[in-house]
Every structure is written in structure tokens, then in C-alpha cells.
Amino acid sequence: MQHTPNLNLKKPDLTDNVLISDLNENMDVLDQAVGELQKTTESIGDLEKNFNEHLLAQMPHRFFDNGKWYRWGFRTENGEPQFIYEEVIE
């Protein structure tokens, strides 16, 4: 019997007898892995919304420098790309 490289799922060879317990064990491993992904992953709708908001924002990024927060982005002026930033005052 072989095993998958990432989740170590059981992969019976063509000449192996397939045991229901092996299939159930594989299903438990898959269920746990998918459950963990669901906890840490946004829904597709949320990802699309966040991505579209990011594209529309002129300065969607932030960085911290010398005790101050700044937001930054890119724009073009007269066809020339520009790096833009400003201090975030909250």
C-alpha cells in the first residue's frame, strides 16, 4: 500500500484488498484538513469584495516607519507611474 505525500492517505495498490476502515480513516483525515481550511479561509464572496475594494483604493497598503503609519499605492500621471504615500493620522 502506498500513501499520499501531504496527508498520508492510504492508497491501496491494485492487488490490495480495500478495507472500509482505511476509507473511513482517509475520510476523517480529509474532513479534518478541510475543516481547518474553512476556519482560516474567507468565503469566495468576501475575497472578491476585498479584492475589488483593494483595486478601487488609491492607497490600499500600509507601512510603519519611524514611529508613524503611512498608507501607500501607485498611480499614473501623464502615463508615468508614481509611488504615492501619506501619513495616516487617526
KEMAR-356015 format. One record per atom (N, C-alpha, C): atom name; x, y, z; residue in three letters; residue number from 1; chain. Coordinates in Angstrom, 2 decimals, decimal comma, always signed. Example, Ala and Ser with C-alpha at 12.3 -4.5 7.8 and 13.67 -1.06 7.14 Angstrom:
2
  dose        x        y        z  ketor  panu  fidren
     N   +13,19    -5,69    +7,80    Ala     1       A
    CA   +12,30    -4,50    +7,80    Ala     1       A
     C   +13,20    -3,30    +7,80    Ala     1       A
     N   +12,85    -2,25    +7,08    Ser     2       A
    CA   +13,67    -1,06    +7,14    Ser     2       A
     C   +12,90    +0,03    +7,87    Ser     2       A
This chain:
90
  dose        x        y        z  ketor  panu  fidren
     N    +0,84    -1,17    +0,00    Met     1       A
    CA    +0,00    +0,00    +0,00    Met     1       A
     C    +0,88    +1,23    +0,00    Met     1       A
     N    +0,49    +2,21    -0,81    Gln     2       A
    CA    +1,19    +3,49    -0,86    Gln     2       A
     C    +0,41    +4,52    -0,04    Gln     2       A
     N    +1,07    +5,66    +0,21    His     3       A
    CA    +0,43    +6,75    +0,95    His     3       A
     C    +0,68    +8,06    +0,20    His     3       A
     N    -0,28    +8,98    +0,31    Thr     4       A
    CA    -0,13   +10,29    -0,34    Thr     4       A
     C    +0,93   +11,09    +0,40    Thr     4       A
     N    +1,64   +11,98    -0,31    Pro     5       A
    CA    +2,76   +12,71    +0,31    Pro     5       A
     C    +2,34   +13,77    +1,32    Pro     5       A
     N    +1,20   +14,39    +1,17    Asn     6       A
    CA    +0,84   +15,50    +2,05    Asn     6       A
     C    +0,02   +15,09    +3,26    Asn     6       A
     N    -1,02   +14,33    +3,06    Leu     7       A
    CA    -1,91   +13,95    +4,15    Leu     7       A
     C    -1,73   +12,51    +4,61    Leu     7       A
     N    -0,83   +11,80    +3,95    Asn     8       A
    CA    -0,55   +10,41    +4,29    Asn     8       A
     C    -1,80    +9,52    +4,19    Asn     8       A
     N    -2,62    +9,81    +3,18    Leu     9       A
    CA    -3,81    +8,99    +2,96    Leu     9       A
     C    -3,39    +7,64    +2,41    Leu     9       A
     N    -4,15    +6,63    +2,75    Lys    10       A
    CA    -3,84    +5,28    +2,28    Lys    10       A
     C    -4,30    +5,12    +0,83    Lys    10       A
     N    -3,40    +4,59    -0,01    Lys    11       A
    CA    -3,70    +4,35    -1,42    Lys    11       A
     C    -3,45    +2,87    -1,72    Lys    11       A
     N    -4,49    +2,07    -1,66    Pro    12       A
    CA    -4,31    +0,64    -1,92    Pro    12       A
     C    -3,80    +0,39    -3,35    Pro    12       A
     N    -2,90    -0,55    -3,48    Asp    13       A
    CA    -2,46    -0,98    -4,80    Asp    13       A
     C    -3,56    -1,81    -5,44    Asp    13       A
     N    -3,46    -2,04    -6,73    Leu    14       A
    CA    -4,49    -2,79    -7,46    Leu    14       A
     C    -4,66    -4,21    -6,91    Leu    14       A
     N    -3,62    -4,74    -6,31    Thr    15       A
    CA    -3,71    -6,11    -5,79    Thr    15       A
     C    -4,09    -6,16    -4,31    Thr    15       A
     N    -4,22    -5,00    -3,65    Asp    16       A
    CA    -4,57    -4,96    -2,23    Asp    16       A
     C    -6,07    -5,12    -2,03    Asp    16       A
     N    -6,44    -5,71    -0,90    Asn    17       A
    CA    -7,85    -5,70    -0,50    Asn    17       A
     C    -8,15    -4,32    +0,09    Asn    17       A
     N    -9,28    -3,78    -0,27    Val    18       A
    CA    -9,67    -2,46    +0,23    Val    18       A
     C   -10,50    -2,67    +1,49    Val    18       A
     N   -10,08    -2,03    +2,56    Leu    19       A
    CA   -10,79    -2,12    +3,82    Leu    19       A
     C   -11,62    -0,85    +4,04    Leu    19       A
     N   -12,85    -1,04    +4,45    Ile    20       A
    CA   -13,71    +0,10    +4,76    Ile    20       A
     C   -13,07    +0,97    +5,84    Ile    20       A
     N   -12,40    +0,36    +6,79    Ser    21       A
    CA   -11,75    +1,13    +7,86    Ser    21       A
     C   -10,68    +2,07    +7,29    Ser    21       A
     N    -9,96    +1,63    +6,24    Asp    22       A
    CA    -8,97    +2,50    +5,59    Asp    22       A
     C    -9,66    +3,68    +4,92    Asp    22       A
     N   -10,76    +3,42    +4,23    Leu    23       A
    CA   -11,51    +4,51    +3,59    Leu    23       A
     C   -12,04    +5,49    +4,63    Leu    23       A
     N   -12,58    +4,97    +5,72    Asn    24       A
    CA   -13,09    +5,83    +6,77    Asn    24       A
     C   -11,97    +6,67    +7,40    Asn    24       A
     N   -10,82    +6,06    +7,59    Glu    25       A
    CA    -9,68    +6,79    +8,14    Glu    25       A
     C    -9,26    +7,92    +7,20    Glu    25       A
     N    -9,23    +7,63    +5,89    Asn    26       A
    CA    -8,92    +8,67    +4,91    Asn    26       A
     C    -9,94    +9,80    +4,98    Asn    26       A
     N   -11,22    +9,45    +5,09    Met    27       A
    CA   -12,28   +10,47    +5,15    Met    27       A
     C   -12,12   +11,35    +6,39    Met    27       A
     N   -11,75   +10,75    +7,52    Asp    28       A
    CA   -11,54   +11,53    +8,74    Asp    28       A
     C   -10,39   +12,53    +8,57    Asp    28       A
     N    -9,31   +12,09    +7,94    Val    29       A
    CA    -8,17   +12,97    +7,70    Val    29       A
     C    -8,57   +14,12    +6,77    Val    29       A
     N    -9,30   +13,80    +5,70    Leu    30       A
    CA    -9,76   +14,84    +4,77    Leu    30       A
     C   -10,72   +15,81    +5,44    Leu    30       A
     N   -11,64   +15,29    +6,23    Asp    31       A
    CA   -12,61   +16,14    +6,91    Asp    31       A
     C   -11,91   +17,10    +7,86    Asp    31       A
     N   -10,92   +16,62    +8,58    Gln    32       A
    CA   -10,18   +17,49    +9,50    Gln    32       A
     C    -9,42   +18,57    +8,73    Gln    32       A
     N    -8,76   +18,20    +7,63    Ala    33       A
    CA    -7,99   +19,16    +6,85    Ala    33       A
     C    -8,89   +20,23    +6,24    Ala    33       A
     N   -10,02   +19,83    +5,70    Val    34       A
    CA   -10,95   +20,79    +5,10    Val    34       A
     C   -11,55   +21,68    +6,19    Val    34       A
     N   -11,86   +21,12    +7,34    Gly    35       A
    CA   -12,39   +21,91    +8,45    Gly    35       A
     C   -11,42   +22,99    +8,89    Gly    35       A
     N   -10,14   +22,66    +8,95    Glu    36       A
    CA    -9,13   +23,65    +9,32    Glu    36       A
     C    -9,02   +24,74    +8,27    Glu    36       A
     N    -9,12   +24,38    +7,00    Leu    37       A
    CA    -9,08   +25,38    +5,93    Leu    37       A
     C   -10,28   +26,31    +6,01    Leu    37       A
     N   -11,45   +25,75    +6,30    Gln    38       A
    CA   -12,65   +26,57    +6,38    Gln    38       A
     C   -12,57   +27,58    +7,51    Gln    38       A
     N   -11,91   +27,23    +8,59    Lys    39       A
    CA   -11,78   +28,15    +9,73    Lys    39       A
     C   -10,90   +29,34    +9,40    Lys    39       A
     N    -9,92   +29,14    +8,53    Thr    40       A
    CA    -8,93   +30,19    +8,27    Thr    40       A
     C    -9,08   +30,85    +6,90    Thr    40       A
     N   -10,04   +30,44    +6,11    Thr    41       A
    CA   -10,19   +30,98    +4,77    Thr    41       A
     C   -11,48   +31,76    +4,65    Thr    41       A
     N   -11,39   +32,92    +4,00    Glu    42       A
    CA   -12,58   +33,71    +3,76    Glu    42       A
     C   -13,41   +33,05    +2,65    Glu    42       A
     N   -14,69   +33,37    +2,63    Ser    43       A
    CA   -15,53   +32,85    +1,56    Ser    43       A
     C   -15,14   +33,52    +0,24    Ser    43       A
     N   -15,48   +32,90    -0,86    Ile    44       A
    CA   -15,17   +33,45    -2,18    Ile    44       A
     C   -15,78   +34,83    -2,33    Ile    44       A
     N   -17,01   +35,01    -1,85    Gly    45       A
    CA   -17,67   +36,31    -1,94    Gly    45       A
     C   -16,90   +37,38    -1,19    Gly    45       A
     N   -16,42   +37,04    +0,02    Asp    46       A
    CA   -15,63   +38,00    +0,80    Asp    46       A
     C   -14,31   +38,32    +0,11    Asp    46       A
     N   -13,68   +37,31    -0,47    Leu    47       A
    CA   -12,42   +37,54    -1,17    Leu    47       A
     C   -12,63   +38,46    -2,37    Leu    47       A
     N   -13,70   +38,24    -3,13    Glu    48       A
    CA   -13,99   +39,10    -4,28    Glu    48       A
     C   -14,25   +40,53    -3,84    Glu    48       A
     N   -15,03   +40,70    -2,77    Lys    49       A
    CA   -15,34   +42,03    -2,26    Lys    49       A
     C   -14,06   +42,74    -1,81    Lys    49       A
     N   -13,24   +42,04    -1,03    Asn    50       A
    CA   -11,99   +42,63    -0,55    Asn    50       A
     C   -11,05   +42,97    -1,71    Asn    50       A
     N   -11,00   +42,11    -2,71    Phe    51       A
    CA   -10,13   +42,35    -3,86    Phe    51       A
     C   -10,60   +43,57    -4,64    Phe    51       A
     N   -11,92   +43,67    -4,86    Asn    52       A
    CA   -12,45   +44,82    -5,60    Asn    52       A
     C   -12,23   +46,12    -4,83    Asn    52       A
     N   -12,42   +46,09    -3,51    Glu    53       A
    CA   -12,15   +47,28    -2,69    Glu    53       A
     C   -10,67   +47,66    -2,78    Glu    53       A
     N    -9,81   +46,67    -2,78    His    54       A
    CA    -8,37   +46,90    -2,89    His    54       A
     C    -8,04   +47,57    -4,22    His    54       A
     N    -8,64   +47,09    -5,30    Leu    55       A
    CA    -8,37   +47,66    -6,61    Leu    55       A
     C    -8,85   +49,11    -6,72    Leu    55       A
     N    -9,96   +49,42    -6,07    Leu    56       A
    CA   -10,53   +50,76    -6,15    Leu    56       A
     C    -9,81   +51,77    -5,26    Leu    56       A
     N    -9,18   +51,29    -4,20    Ala    57       A
    CA    -8,49   +52,19    -3,27    Ala    57       A
     C    -7,23   +52,74    -3,92    Ala    57       A
     N    -7,02   +54,04    -3,78    Gln    58       A
    CA    -5,83   +54,65    -4,37    Gln    58       A
     C    -4,58   +54,26    -3,59    Gln    58       A
     N    -4,70   +54,15    -2,27    Met    59       A
    CA    -3,55   +53,78    -1,43    Met    59       A
     C    -3,98   +52,67    -0,46    Met    59       A
     N    -4,08   +51,42    -0,95    Pro    60       A
    CA    -4,60   +50,34    -0,11    Pro    60       A
     C    -3,59   +49,72    +0,84    Pro    60       A
     N    -2,32   +50,04    +0,71    His    61       A
    CA    -1,29   +49,39    +1,52    His    61       A
     C    -0,86   +50,28    +2,68    His    61       A
     N    -0,28   +49,65    +3,71    Arg    62       A
    CA    +0,22   +50,41    +4,86    Arg    62       A
     C    +1,62   +49,95    +5,21    Arg    62       A
     N    +2,39   +50,89    +5,77    Phe    63       A
    CA    +3,69   +50,52    +6,33    Phe    63       A
     C    +3,97   +51,39    +7,54    Phe    63       A
     N    +4,84   +50,91    +8,40    Phe    64       A
    CA    +5,20   +51,59    +9,64    Phe    64       A
     C    +6,65   +52,01    +9,53    Phe    64       A
     N    +6,94   +53,30    +9,78    Asp    65       A
    CA    +8,30   +53,78    +9,67    Asp    65       A
     C    +8,53   +54,89   +10,70    Asp    65       A
     N    +9,58   +54,72   +11,48    Asn    66       A
    CA   +10,00   +55,76   +12,41    Asn    66       A
     C    +8,86   +56,20   +13,34    Asn    66       A
     N    +8,08   +55,23   +13,82    Gly    67       A
    CA    +7,02   +55,52   +14,77    Gly    67       A
     C    +5,73   +56,04   +14,16    Gly    67       A
     N    +5,62   +56,04   +12,84    Lys    68       A
    CA    +4,42   +56,55   +12,18    Lys    68       A
     C    +3,90   +55,54   +11,17    Lys    68       A
     N    +2,59   +55,52   +10,99    Trp    69       A
    CA    +1,95   +54,68    +9,97    Trp    69       A
     C    +1,72   +55,51    +8,72    Trp    69       A
     N    +1,94   +54,87    +7,58    Tyr    70       A
    CA    +1,70   +55,51    +6,28    Tyr    70       A
     C    +0,85   +54,57    +5,43    Tyr    70       A
     N    +0,09   +55,13    +4,54    Arg    71       A
    CA    -0,59   +54,31    +3,53    Arg    71       A
     C    +0,06   +54,66    +2,20    Arg    71       A
     N    +0,07   +53,69    +1,30    Trp    72       A
    CA    +0,74   +53,90    +0,03    Trp    72       A
     C    +0,05   +53,16    -1,10    Trp    72       A
     N    +0,41   +53,55    -2,32    Gly    73       A
    CA    -0,13   +52,92    -3,51    Gly    73       A
     C    +0,60   +53,43    -4,74    Gly    73       A
     N    +0,02   +53,15    -5,87    Phe    74       A
    CA    +0,58   +53,59    -7,15    Phe    74       A
     C    -0,50   +54,29    -7,95    Phe    74       A
     N    -0,09   +55,19    -8,80    Arg    75       A
    CA    -0,99   +55,83    -9,75    Arg    75       A
     C    -0,17   +56,19   -10,97    Arg    75       A
     N    -0,86   +56,60   -12,00    Thr    76       A
    CA    -0,16   +57,10   -13,18    Thr    76       A
     C    -0,59   +58,54   -13,41    Thr    76       A
     N    +0,36   +59,35   -13,79    Glu    77       A
    CA    +0,09   +60,74   -14,14    Glu    77       A
     C    +0,81   +61,02   -15,44    Glu    77       A
     N    +0,04   +61,44   -16,45    Asn    78       A
    CA    +0,58   +61,66   -17,79    Asn    78       A
     C    +1,29   +60,41   -18,31    Asn    78       A
     N    +0,73   +59,24   -17,97    Gly    79       A
    CA    +1,28   +57,99   -18,44    Gly    79       A
     C    +2,49   +57,49   -17,67    Gly    79       A
     N    +2,92   +58,23   -16,67    Glu    80       A
    CA    +4,08   +57,85   -15,88    Glu    80       A
     C    +3,64   +57,25   -14,54    Glu    80       A
     N    +4,15   +56,09   -14,16    Pro    81       A
    CA    +3,78   +55,50   -12,85    Pro    81       A
     C    +4,41   +56,30   -11,72    Pro    81       A
     N    +3,67   +56,42   -10,63    Gln    82       A
    CA    +4,15   +57,13    -9,46    Gln    82       A
     C    +3,86   +56,32    -8,21    Gln    82       A
     N    +4,80   +56,34    -7,28    Phe    83       A
    CA    +4,63   +55,78    -5,96    Phe    83       A
     C    +4,08   +56,91    -5,09    Phe    83       A
     N    +2,96   +56,70    -4,42    Ile    84       A
    CA    +2,38   +57,75    -3,59    Ile    84       A
     C    +2,19   +57,23    -2,17    Ile    84       A
     N    +2,32   +58,13    -1,20    Tyr    85       A
    CA    +2,09   +57,73    +0,19    Tyr    85       A
     C    +1,73   +58,97    +0,99    Tyr    85       A
     N    +1,13   +58,73    +2,16    Glu    86       A
    CA    +0,82   +59,81    +3,09    Glu    86       A
     C    +0,74   +59,23    +4,49    Glu    86       A
     N    +1,02   +60,07    +5,46    Glu    87       A
    CA    +0,94   +59,64    +6,85    Glu    87       A
     C    -0,53   +59,41    +7,22    Glu    87       A
     N    -0,75   +58,36    +7,98    Val    88       A
    CA    -2,10   +58,05    +8,46    Val    88       A
     C    -2,27   +58,73    +9,81    Val    88       A
     N    -3,21   +59,64    +9,88    Ile    89       A
    CA    -3,48   +60,34   +11,14    Ile    89       A
     C    -4,85   +59,86   +11,62    Ile    89       A
     N    -4,84   +59,20   +12,76    Glu    90       A
    CA    -6,10   +58,64   +13,27    Glu    90       A
     C    -6,54   +59,33   +14,52    Glu    90       A
